[in-house]
Amino acid sequence: MFRNLPPITKNLLIINFIVFFADYVFGRYGIALTHYLGLHYITASEFHFWQPLTYMFMHADFSHIFFNMFAVMMFGPAIEESWGSRRFLIYYLVTGLGAALIQEGVWALRLQPILSHLEPLTAAYFANKVVTIGASGDVSGILLAFGWFFPEVRMFILFIPIPIRARTLVVIYALIELFTGIAPTAGDNVAHFAHLGGMIFGWLLILWWRFRGCEGFDAPEWRIKEWIQEKWAALFPKRHPRIKRDEDSKDYRDYHYHGSI
């Protein structure tokens, strides 16, 4: 199966696992690559210009990299084969960079008011503790693209016992990330807005390519409005008026309408 993967998908898997293994080896010698390659807050002393690119190849533990790379392996090949390897790589990097940009903006809104009231040394210490790593922003963008170009594909998702359409999965996933980002639970260290940032920048990039008339972007698409109307009609079907005839009359004027929606 791995041998049959398209080149960019295959190489992304290889690079991510190489970096993960290198992080483990260096960690055994007391060198944390996260300090150098993870995405820090832009005002932190440990922030470097390359981190918005390198952070997407870093992962916290095996489960983190496993689920991210599993998603890349599941959804990436279909997108790469539809768009071509070059465009897929551009999309992957843009969604990751977009996720970093959104995350930096969220930090600016949430952290800066707090840091501004702390002593300089204390503020610098806490600023360096805020780090984001992982390819989840890229994965979210890939999921959006899959739902856009293959909206009717039905999939079985873990913990969901029934098949679900790709476009439905995208909407549910985006709503969950939005709500958990706005109201995170105690101990939640997931960068939910980075995930949404990957989807937003993926959506904008697809729209740009469609606007330019790029080849391969005439695939069927779906729109939120039509999807909501379809689901609303399924939940609340229109009822046709019922006609009741007076038993003692055959005249059509004696037919009465009884309720309608």
C-alpha positions in Angstrom: 0.0 0.0 0.0 2.8 2.5 0.9 4.6 1.7 -2.3 1.5 2.8 -4.3 1.1 6.2 -2.6 1.7 9.3 -4.8 5.1 10.9 -4.4 4.3 14.0 -2.3 2.0 12.0 0.1 4.7 9.4 0.5 7.5 11.8 1.1 5.4 13.8 3.6 4.9 10.7 5.6 8.6 9.9 5.5 9.8 13.4 6.4 7.4 13.6 9.4 8.5 10.3 10.8 12.2 11.1 10.3 11.7 14.4 12.2 9.7 12.6 14.9 12.5 10.0 15.3 15.2 12.7 15.3 13.3 14.6 18.0 13.2 11.4 20.1 17.0 10.7 19.6 18.0 14.3 20.4 15.7 14.3 23.4 17.6 11.4 24.8 20.7 13.7 24.9 18.8 16.6 26.5 18.2 18.5 23.2 14.6 19.5 22.6 14.1 20.2 19.0 10.7 21.8 19.9 12.6 24.8 21.2 14.0 25.4 17.7 11.4 24.0 15.3 8.2 24.4 17.2 6.1 27.6 16.6 6.6 30.1 19.4 4.7 33.3 20.0 6.1 36.0 17.8 7.2 38.2 20.7 9.0 35.3 22.4 12.8 35.3 22.5 12.8 31.7 21.1 10.7 32.6 18.1 12.6 32.2 14.8 11.5 33.0 11.2 11.6 29.4 10.1 9.2 28.1 12.8 6.0 28.7 10.8 7.3 26.2 8.4 9.1 23.7 10.6 6.4 23.4 13.3 4.1 21.4 11.0 6.7 18.5 10.9 7.0 18.3 14.7 4.7 16.1 16.9 4.3 15.7 20.6 4.0 11.9 20.8 3.4 8.8 18.7 -0.4 9.1 18.9 -0.2 12.7 17.6 1.9 11.8 14.6 0.0 8.5 14.0 -3.4 10.1 13.6 -2.2 13.0 11.6 -0.2 10.9 9.2 -3.1 8.3 9.0 -5.4 11.2 7.8 -2.7 12.3 5.3 -2.5 8.8 4.0 -6.3 8.4 3.8 -7.3 11.6 2.1 -4.0 12.9 0.6 -3.7 10.5 -2.3 -7.1 11.3 -3.8 -6.3 15.0 -3.7 -2.8 14.7 -5.1 -3.9 12.5 -8.0 -6.7 15.0 -8.8 -4.6 18.1 -8.6 -1.1 16.9 -9.4 1.9 16.6 -7.0 3.1 20.2 -7.3 -0.2 21.8 -6.5 -0.9 19.4 -3.7 2.5 20.3 -2.1 1.7 24.0 -2.4 -1.7 23.4 -0.8 -0.2 21.4 2.1 2.3 24.2 2.9 -0.1 27.0 2.5 -2.7 25.5 4.8 0.1 24.9 7.4 1.3 28.4 7.1 -2.2 29.7 7.3 -2.8 27.7 10.5 0.3 29.2 12.0 -0.9 32.7 11.1 -4.3 32.2 12.7 -2.7 30.7 15.8 -0.4 33.7 16.2 -3.4 36.0 15.9 -5.3 34.1 18.6 -2.2 34.2 20.9 -2.0 38.0 20.3 -5.7 38.4 21.4 -5.5 36.1 24.3 -1.9 36.3 25.6 -0.8 39.9 25.0 -3.2 41.5 27.4 -1.9 39.1 30.1 1.8 39.5 29.3 1.5 43.2 29.2 0.7 43.2 33.0 3.6 41.0 34.0 7.1 41.9 34.8 9.4 41.7 31.7 11.3 38.6 32.9 8.1 36.8 33.9 6.4 37.8 30.6 9.4 36.5 28.6 9.4 33.2 30.5 5.7 32.6 29.9 5.9 33.7 26.2 8.6 31.1 25.6 6.4 28.4 27.1 3.6 28.8 24.5 4.5 26.5 21.6 2.4 24.9 18.8 3.5 21.8 16.9 1.9 19.3 14.5 0.5 18.9 11.0 -3.2 19.2 12.1 -3.6 22.5 10.3 -2.4 20.8 7.0 -4.7 17.8 7.8 -7.7 20.0 8.3 -7.0 21.7 5.0 -6.7 18.3 3.3 -10.0 17.2 4.9 -11.7 20.3 3.6 -10.4 19.7 0.0 -11.6 16.1 0.2 -15.1 17.1 1.3 -15.2 19.8 -1.4 -14.1 17.5 -4.3 -15.6 14.3 -3.1 -18.7 15.4 -1.2 -20.8 12.3 -1.6 -18.1 9.8 -0.6 -19.4 7.8 2.5 -16.9 6.9 5.2 -16.9 5.0 8.4 -15.3 7.1 11.1 -14.1 5.9 14.5 -16.9 6.0 17.2 -19.6 6.7 14.5 -21.4 3.4 13.7 -23.0 4.6 10.5 -21.4 5.8 7.2 -21.1 9.6 6.9 -20.7 11.8 3.8 -17.5 13.6 3.4 -19.1 17.0 3.3 -21.1 16.3 6.4 -17.9 15.2 8.2 -16.2 18.5 7.2 -19.1 20.6 8.6 -19.2 18.6 11.8 -15.5 18.8 12.3 -15.4 22.6 11.7 -18.2 23.2 14.1 -16.5 21.1 16.8 -13.2 22.9 16.3 -15.0 26.3 16.5 -16.9 25.5 19.7 -14.0 23.9 21.5 -11.8 26.8 20.4 -14.2 29.4 21.8 -14.9 27.5 25.0 -12.0 25.1 25.7 -12.2 22.6 28.5 -9.8 22.5 31.4 -6.5 21.0 30.4 -7.2 21.3 26.6 -3.9 22.0 24.9 -5.1 21.6 21.3 -4.7 24.5 18.9 -8.3 24.4 17.6 -8.0 27.7 15.8 -4.9 26.5 14.0 -7.1 23.7 12.7 -9.7 26.2 11.5 -6.9 28.3 10.0 -5.8 25.4 7.9 -9.4 25.0 6.6 -9.9 28.7 6.0 -6.7 29.1 4.0 -7.4 25.9 2.1 -10.8 27.2 1.2 -9.3 30.5 0.0 -6.6 28.8 -2.0 -9.1 26.6 -3.8 -11.3 29.6 -4.6 -8.3 31.4 -6.0 -7.4 28.4 -8.2 -11.0 28.1 -9.4 -11.1 31.9 -10.1 -8.0 31.5 -12.2 -9.5 28.6 -14.1 -6.7 26.1 -13.1 -7.0 22.7 -14.6 -8.6 20.1 -12.4 -10.8 22.5 -10.4 -14.0 21.9 -12.2 -14.9 19.0 -9.9 -18.3 18.9 -8.2 -18.5 21.2 -5.3 -21.0 21.8 -2.5 -22.2 24.9 -0.8 -23.2 25.4 2.8 -26.6 27.0 1.9 -27.7 24.0 -0.3 -26.5 21.6 2.4 -28.5 23.3 5.1 -31.6 23.4 2.9 -31.3 19.7 2.2 -31.0 18.8 5.8 -33.8 21.1 6.9 -36.1 19.6 4.3 -35.2 16.1 5.5 -35.9 17.0 9.1 -39.1 19.0 8.5 -40.8 17.8 5.3 -43.6 20.0 3.9 -47.0 18.6 4.5 -49.6 18.9 1.8 -53.0 20.2 2.8 -55.5 17.6 3.7 -59.0 17.9 2.2 -62.0 16.7 4.2 -65.4 16.3 2.5 -68.7 16.8 4.3 -70.3 13.4 4.5 -73.7 14.6 3.4 -72.6 16.7 0.5 -71.1 16.0 -2.9 -70.5 19.6 -3.9 -66.9 20.6 -4.2 -67.7 23.8 -2.3 -68.3 21.7 0.8 -64.7 20.5 0.9 -62.8 22.1 3.7 -59.0 22.5 4.3 -57.8 21.3 7.7 -54.3 22.5 8.6 -51.2 22.8 6.5 -47.5 23.6 7.0 
